Amino acid sequence: GYDSGHKNIELLRLRNFTVGKKLEDEEVIGSKGLARVAELISCMVPFITYLNSIVMPDDPVESGEEADTSNETAQED
């Protein structure tokens, strides 16, 4: 666990978020069901992005530090 004296202990205790919406069976059963589910999930993207920015912020790139190029293919001489 975390040290009970951690400066952000109250935030560390907040680990779960639940987002819900009541749906009628007709909304998700049938030919338009998948599209409806995709529509509802897409509405949550900004919320999830915001939460991720708080919980998993990008490491700041210090000036002069090169960006990670691990996905680039090495060139042979």
Rosetta blueprint (number, residue, H / E / L):
1 G L
2 Y L
3 D L
4 S L
5 G L
6 H L
7 K L
8 N L
9 I H
10 E H
11 L H
12 L H
13 R H
14 L L
15 R L
16 N L
17 F L
18 T L
19 V L
20 G L
21 K L
22 K L
23 L L
24 E L
25 D H
26 E H
27 E H
28 V H
29 I L
30 G L
31 S L
32 K L
33 G H
34 L H
35 A H
36 R H
37 V H
38 A H
39 E H
40 L H
41 I H
42 S H
43 C H
44 M H
45 V H
46 P H
47 F H
48 I H
49 T H
50 Y H
51 L H
52 N H
53 S H
54 I H
55 V H
56 M L
57 P L
58 D L
59 D L
60 P L
61 V L
62 E L
63 S L
64 G L
65 E L
66 E L
67 A L
68 D L
69 T L
70 S L
71 N L
72 E L
73 T L
74 A L
75 Q L
76 E L
77 D L
